Every structure is written in C-alpha cells, then in structure tokens.
C-alpha cells in the first residue's frame, strides 16, 4: 500500500549513472524555483549558520523524513541535522555517504550548481544508513554565499519506505490511472491485511468541496490536474498514514496504523488542510482546495468493510453539518448503515430470486404527443409483494458494487421484452437504460452489439460518471454511437457540467433534472434556467428531455 510513487519518471542516480544535465526543477519546492543565484542563502559566520540551520531543522522536525546538510565548497559536511545523524552514516564529506559514486562526480555537480549550469534538483541519491543498509533520498541543493562562508545547503526527503511499498504492488491493477493512488479494491484489501496484524487502525474518507466549480473554471484537463495535485499532497503526511486511495470521483481514503489512530487522523487532516492551500497547478495557477472528512477507528473484532462503511457514515454526517469539516464515527450513527445492509440483502435476493422488475416510462413528444422512447426503470418486488423504488436501494447498490449487476440484469430484461414493446409502440422504438461509470468500457459496447440492442437503446450517463475514467468513457461512448446508439446526459445541470465538457462529450440528448422542472412554474428564475438549457440543446443540435413532468402546466 503506497501513497504515491515519488521516483517514477526521474533518473535514479547510482554508481553507473550520471548526474542529469537537463532536469526540470520542481516548482512546488522553494529549492526548485529559479536558478542557483536566485536562492543563494545569506547567512553570517559559521556559528550563525549553525543556529539558523538548527531552526530550519526544528521547522521540519514534525516530518520524520526531512534531512538537512550544510557543505563547504569542497563538499565537506559542516552541519548535519539530528534527523540526518540518526538515519545516515554521516562522515567527513557528503560523497562518503553516496553509494557507488565517485567524489569527482559529486564535486562536478556542486560546481555546476554553483555556476547555475545545472538544476537544483530533485536528485535521487542512494545513501549509507547507520544500520548498514541504504536509503533512497530525493535531494535539492542550494548555494550559500556570505563574506565569511560559502558553500551549499542540501535538503533531502527519505523516500525509501514509500518506494519499497510501491514495488510490492501491481501498479497496473491496484492503482488509480489518473492519480496513482490505490483503487478502492486495493485499499479494502490493505485495510483487511492491517486488521490481521494490528489492533488499532483507522480509516478516513475525504470528499473534496466544489470540484464541479473547479471543473467549470479549469476545464476537464484542469480538473484532472487538480485531482493529481491533491493526490501528490498526500506524500507529505506522516508515516502513520500507510495507504491512500482514490475511492471515486472526488473522494479519497486514508488508512492509519497507530496506537491512537483517531488523534493521528485529526492531526493528519489538519496538516492536509494546510497543504491544500496554494495548490500549484501545471499552468502555474494557485488554488485553495478544501474538503470534508469522516473517520472511524477500530473497536475489537471489526471487519475491514464495516470500518470503511462507518467512515462513510461519518463523512455523510460531515456533509450535512453546517460547522464540522471532520466528523468521527460515533455509536448510533449507523442507522443509515443498517438500512444500507438491509437494502443490500434485498438487492441480492432480487438478483438471485427473479424479483427485479423493469417498468417502462414513456418519453412523450410535446409537439404531437407521440411516444418517442421508453425509459427502463428498475424496481424490486419485496417478499411481501411491495415495490421498492431506486431511492430505497440504489445507494446500497452503489456502495457495494452491485449496481453493475443490476444494470446488466435490466439490459437482459429489456432484450427479453423488446418484441412486445416494439409491437405496442412501433419499430423505431428506443429504450433508455442507465449505465454506471464502471461499465463505460469496450465490454459494454460488445455486450450491446451481441445482444442486438446497440441500435435500440439510449445509454444514459450522469455528468459525474464521466469524471472517474474520462478517456476510457469517451472512447466507449464514441464506439457505441458509431454502432448506431444514442447517448443521453442524465440530470443535466446538477453535476459537473461545463460548456467545454458538453462540447467534448459524445452526447445526443440532454435530460433536464426533475428538480428544475418541479419548481419552474413557481419560480421565474428556474423557468429562465430551463429555457436556457432547452435553447442550449437546440443550438448544439441536441434533443432535450424534461424529467418529472406530472401535470399539464
């Protein structure tokens, strides 16, 4: 389980390697901005230098991986922070620490930094540890100039443990494609593994605020860059945070192993709040991002799934709170969880016991009253004969990953009912079916082609569904449309829509959310908004469908 992959894409320096001569400095580090002369550290005599570097070390004392050195012009160590002395076999010169490197190579790097001819970092170095092992360090160099002293400051981050964890994982299957964090499945497995070996752990669930606004402002690529920047900030959290995952869309999860996991989570979240201020994006803009969070810690004999469920319950409580941004799980909060577990049982019974029904709602043309299409609506018939509506079971289906099975069964029933529906409405009938974000893959298109439904259905997706794996989703929908299918954006106006997104998406129909339709007769502003959406669809040559029309007005 790993929080990131700090060494990916950078040259790992070793005895057989050479110092990179053209490496872009990290712009989110003070040592990575500007050239060597811009960051000459002005200090006084050596005693003053020691006092100031001691304060620098104290600043980073909370970060257990931060290492600080001061070198003279020949590379001799004149100061090393307590953290460096504790972890590394500090000798007379910095080159003594380097594994397999010749002093001349390091001297050449110092000469280049002093002349402003090479970047200040980051440089990947392998260093001797006090226990005889080696540590991987990501280092930056800065020039120190003063009348009484001239040399260098080397600041480094020990990334050994993170990289070793990364090496244990199958990155192609267990990591989110966009952020590099763990997937929800890999995260759940990591929680389960830790429960077997530790008595006290905690899980936190985080939800970014206003991601839709950022997508509207920055565009899809900017929104992706924002999520990546947020993911990168997890690397700065304390080592007790042993795993971080992207749970979906704008949701993240953290796993803590510590004797006092609740306190550690709250401290880490406080630190993360600060880390998300002034977040630097690739276009050099800075943004402030905030989040809500809920967390749960282990009582005895708790399961991994229950722990994650409880963190979600606390997160939902945080969403509903006017004041609290971080909410711990408390006994009695699990009423929603009990309802979800009950719904999950009913879903499984419906899938295995032939109690899933599909009801068909007509889509009627306002021009001539004809039925243009039918919308397939899932219902569950309870053991007592009562119908359960989606609002009573879809949240549980989403959470447990059963929504894909539900959607697949709905498609099977639509295929079974097709001839009867076509006889009643006409051969040009289309049936609208909901598709979950996890199904937007080439496999869905293959299934629809094999079943003969590709030219008979409208695939309905939400705006949020296109955020998780946007490129794969767009590719699948384009292939589906090329096969004769139509695509509708459901609940338009309530999610992450922007004009740039609508133009880029493979889309044929905009469905106006029922919340707008139900209020437009009573509110002039809502009526104006509905008119604007209809006009937008007309201008973009898209059909528009109003949901929830129940009266003639």
N, C-alpha and C positions, 0 to 999 in steps of 0.2 A: 504494500500500500504506500503510495507516494503522493506528495503534494504537487509535484511538477517534475521537470526534467532539466535542471539548470545547465547541464553540459551539452545538451543536444545542439548541434549546429555550430559548435565552437571547436577550434583546433585544440586537442588535448596535448599539452606540451610534455615531452619526455626526452630521454637521452638521445633518441633517434630523430626527434623533431627539431624544428627551428622556430624562433620567435616569429609570429605573424607580422608582416610588414604593412599590411593594409587591412586593418580590422576596425570596423565602425564601433566607436565607443558607445557604451550605454548612456542614453540621455536622461535616464531616471536616477542616475547616481551623480552626486556632486563631483566625483572624480572623473566622470565621463563627459563633462561638458567643457567645450573649449579646448585650448591647447595647453602645453606644459607651462608656458609663461603666464597664461591666464590664472593658473591655480598655484602659483608659487606661494608657499606657506610662509608668511612673515613671522618669524619668531625671534626671540632675543638670544642671549647666551645659552650654552647648553643646559644649564640648570633651569633656565626659564622654559626651554624646550621640553625638558622632562616634566615640569609641572603642568604645562599645557597638554602634553600627551597623556599624562595621568588623568586629567579631566576628560580628555577625549575617550580614554578607556572606560572611565566611570560612566560616560554617556551611553556606551554600548554594553555595559555590564549585564543589563537585562537580557541581551541577546547572547546566548551561550555559544554562538558560532563565530563571533566577531574577533578578529586578530589584528593587532596593530604593531608595526615596527617603525623605527627611525634608523636610517642608514646614512653613513657618511658617503662622500663621493666615490670611495673605493669599494663600497658595498659592505663595510664592516657594520655590525649591529651596535648602535649606541643606546638603543632603548627597545625593549620588548614589553608588551602589556602582560599583566598577570595571566590573562587567558592564554596568550601565546606560550608563556613559560610553562603553564600547566599541561598543555596539549602537545607541544612540539619540542624536539631535541635541539634547543637553541644553542648555537655555537658562537664562534667569533665573527664569522661572516654569514651573510644570507645564503651565499652559494653553498655553504656547508649543509644547509637544510635541504637543498634541492636533491632529488633522487635522480642519478644518472646524468646530471647536467655538468658541463664544464664551466669553470669560473669565467672563462673568456666569453662564453655565450651570454651569461647574465650581465657581465660588465658591458657587453655591447648593447644590451637592452637599456641599461642605465644611461649609457652615452646617448643613445637615440632619444630617450625621454627627455634628457637634459637639453638636447638640441631642438626638441619639438619635432623630430623627424618620425617618430612612431607614436601610436596611440597610447593613452594612459591605461588602457585596459578595456574589457576584462581579460586577464591571462589565467589559463588553467595550469596549476602547478601541483606536482606531487612532492610532498614534504615528509621528512623523517619525523615520526611521532615519538613521544617519550617512552612508550611501551614497546618500541621496536617495530611497530607496524608503519604504514604510510597513510597520510591523509591527503585528500584532494581539496585544494583550496582555490577559490576564484578571487584573484587579487587585482588591485588597482595601485598605480604608482603616482605620486605627486612630487613635485620639486619643492624643496625648502631652500630659501635663499635669505641670508641675513649677513651683515658685516662680519659677525663672529662665528657664523656657522653656515655651511652649505651642504645639502645632501638630499635625502628623499624620505617621504613617508609612504610606507606600504600598508594598505588596509586590505584584509582578506576575510572571506567567509568560508568556513569549513562546510563543504557540501558532500562530504564522504558518505554520511548515512543516507542522505536523500538519494544519491546516485546508486548506492547499493540496493536500496529498496526498489528503485526503478528497474534495475537489472533483473529482479526477481519476477517481474510482471510480463505478461504477454501484452505489449503495448497496443497491438493492433486490435485486440478484442476487449481489453479491460479498461481502456482509456477513451474518454470522450474526444471525438475527432476535432472539435473546434478548440477546446481549452487544454487538452492533455491531462485533465483530471480523471479520476476514476469514474467509471459508469456506475449507475445505481446498483446494478447486479454485483459488480466487483466490490463496491462499498459494503453491501449487505454481507457478502462473504467475509470481508475483513472484520466487520463487527462480530460476526459469528465466531471467527477464529480467535479474536481477542477475548471474547467471553469465556472461552475454554481455558485460557491461561491467566486471566486477571480477574480479580474480584471487583475492582472498581473501575468502571469506564463510563463515558458519557457520549451522547450523540446530540449534535446541534443541527437544526435545519434553518437555513437562511433564505430569505426572499428579497431580492433587490427591489427598491422602490422606483416607480416611474420609468421602467425600462421602455414602455411604449412611447413616452415622451422623448427619450434619448433616440429611439429608432426614428421617430418623426423628425428629430433635429439633425441627426447624423447620417441617416440613411441606413440601409441594410449592412453595408460593409462597415460603417462606423459603429453600428450596434454590435456586430461581431467583434470588432476591435475592442470595444468597451468590455465585453464579456471576457475576452482574453486578458485584458489589463487587470480586471478584477481577479481572475484566476491566478495571475502571476503574484499578486499581493499576498496570497496565502503562504508563499515561501518565507515570508518574514515573521510568521507566527512561531511561538515557542515549540520546542521539540516534543512536548507532551501531545501536540496535535499530530497524531501519527498517520492520519489519512484524511484526504479531502476529495469530495466527489461533486460532479455536476449532476443533480438529481433530475434535471429537466429545465427547459426554457431559461428562466432567470433564477432558479433555485439551486442552492448548494448545500452540501452536508459536511460536517466535521466530526471526526472521531477522536476522542481524548482518552488517554490512558494515564491515570494519576490517582493518588490516594484521596485527593479532594477534587474530583472531576468538575463539580459544579462551579467551584471558585475559579478553577483554571479556565473553564469555558467563558465565564464572565470577564475575566481579565483578557483573554484572547480576543473576545468580541469588542471590548473597549479599544484594544490595540488595533483591531481591524477597522474600526470606525475611523480612527485617525489615519490609517493607511489609505483609505479610500478618498481622502480629501486631497485635492490637487492631483488627481489621477492623470497621468500623461498619456495621450493617445498618439498613434503614429503620425497624425497630421500636425503634431506639436501643440494641439489644444489641451487645456487642462479642465477637468470636470470634477465636481464633487458628487460622489455617489453615496447613498445611504441604504440601509436595509432594515428589515425586521427579522427577528430570530426567536425560535423556541428551542428548548433543550430538555433532555431527560437523562438522569443518571441511574446506574444500576442499583436496584434492590437485589436481594438474593434470588437466584434461580430465575432471572428474567431471560426471555429469548431475544435474539437479535431483531426479529421482526417487531416484537412488542416494543422494544426500546425505540426503534425508528418511528413506529406509529405514535408513541407518546410524544416524541419530539415534534411530529406533525401537528398533533393536537395542540401543543403549546404554541406552535407557530400560528395556527389559526386563531388562537386567543390573542396573540400579539397583533394580528391583522385587525381584529375587532376592537382593540384597545385604543383609546384616544391619547394615552400618555406613554405606555410602556413600549419600548422598542425591542426589549429582550424579555421573554417570559419563560420561567422554569415550569416544568410539568409538576402538577400537584394532584394528589389523590382527589378524585371527584371530578376531574376534568375529562374523564374518559367516557362520558355519556355518548359523545359523538363516536368514540371508538367502538363502544358496544353496538351502536346502531350500524356502524360500518361492517362489523363482523357478522351481524345478523343478515345484512344485505348481501355480503359475500356468500354466505351459506345459501341464500335463496337463489343467487345467480348460478352457483354450481349445480344446484338441484334443477334449475330451469334448463341448463345446457345438457344435463345428462338424462333428464326426465321428460323431455319434449314438452316443456311448459313455457317456452319462449314463443311469443306470438308477434306477428307483424301486422300492424294496422296501417291502412293506406289513406293518407290525407290528400285530397285533390288540390292542385295548383291551378287556379282559375284565371282566365284572361279577363281583364277589366274591359276590354274592347267589345267582346261578343259573348262572354260568359262560358266559353268552351273550356274544357279541361285540357290544359297544356301538358301536365305531368302529374305524377303521384309521388308523394313523399313517404318513404318507408319508415315507420315509427315502431321501435321495439317496445314491447310490453311483456311483463312476466305475470303469468297466472299462478297465484298462490295456491297452496294446498286447500285453502278454504274457498277457492273459487274467485277471490277478489283480485282485481288487477293492480299491479304495481307499475307506477309510471317512472320514467327515467330519472326524475328528480329524487326518487326514493332509492335508486340503486346505482346510478352512473358514477357517483363519487367513489363508491367502493370498487366498482369495476376499474376505474382509472387507477386507483391506488394499488390494487392487487394485480394489475396487468391482465385483467380478464376482458377488457374492452375489445381487444383484438379478436378473442374468441366469440364475443357477442356479435361484432360486426361481420365476422365470417359466417356465422350462422344466419344472420339476417340476409346476407347475399345468397345463401343456399335456398332460403325460403322464397326470396324474390324470384330466383330462377325457377323454382317449382311452380310458383303462381303465375308465371309470365303469360302463358296462353290464355288463362282465364281473364287476366287484366286486359290483355290486348283485345280480346273479344268484346269486352264491355266498353272500351274507350276508343279503340282504333289502332291500326298497325304502327302509327308513328309515335306511340306512347314512349315516354321516358319516365324512369323511376329514379328518384333522388335517394342516394344512400350515403350515410355518414361514414367517413373513413378517418381512423385515428392517425396521429402523426407517425407512430411507429410502423404503420402499414404503407407509408409513401415510399415504396421501393419497387424495383423492377418486378419483384414477385407478385405484387398486386396486379400489375398490367397483364402478366402471364395468366394469372387466375381468371381475370375477366375475359380475356381472349378465349381461353379454353372452355369457359362456361357459356360463351356466346352472348355475354352481357355487355361487352365493351361498347357497342353502338346503341345500347338500350338504356343505359343508366347515366345519371349525372352524379359525379363524385363530389361530395360536399365536404369541405375542409374549413377549419377556423383559421383566422389570421395567426393565432398563437401557435398552431400546429406547424406552421412553416418556419418557425424560429429554431427548432431543435437541430435539424439537419437540412438547412435550406437548399443546398446544391442538389442533394440526392432527391429531395422532394420535388424540386422544379423539374429535374430530369425525368422523374417518373410521371409527373403530370403532363409534360410535353409529349412523352411517348404515348400516354393514354389518349390525349387529344388527337394525335396523329392517327390513332386507330379508330377514330370516329366518336370518341367520348366527349362529354362536356364537363366543365369544372365550375363549381359554384363556391364563392366565399361566404361562409355562414356568419351570422351575427355581425355583419359589417358595421363598423363604427364604434364597436365596443372593445376592440382589442388593440393590436399594434399596427394599425393601418397607417400608411402614408401614401401620398400620391406617387412617389417614386416606386414604392413597393407594388402598388396596383399596376403600374405600367410594366413592371418587370415580371409579374406573376402570370403564369398561363391560366387565364381566367375568362369565363364566358358569362357568368351570372353573378350579380351582387344581391345578397339576401339582407334586407334591412331588418335589424333586430326588433323583436316584438316590443321591447321597452320603449322604443321611439313611436311605434305605431299606436300603442295603447294611450300615449299621452298627447298625440299631435292634435286631437280635436279640442283639447282643453288648454293647450299651451301654444301660443303663436310661435315662440322660438323653436319648439320641437317641430312644428309644422314646416317652418322655414328650413330646418335641417333635413327633413325628409325630402322636401322639394329639391334641395341641393344635391342629395345623393342620387335621386332619380335623374336630375339633369347631368350629373357626372357620368352615370351609367350610359345615358343617351349619347353624350359627347364621345365617350370611349367605345361606343358601339357594343355595349354590354346590356344584357337583359337585367331587369330588376324585379325582385320578388319581395313582397311585404309579408312578414310573418305575423301571425296572431290577429288577423282580420276576423272579427267576430260579429260586427254589426254593419248595417248598410251605410251608416255615416262614415 
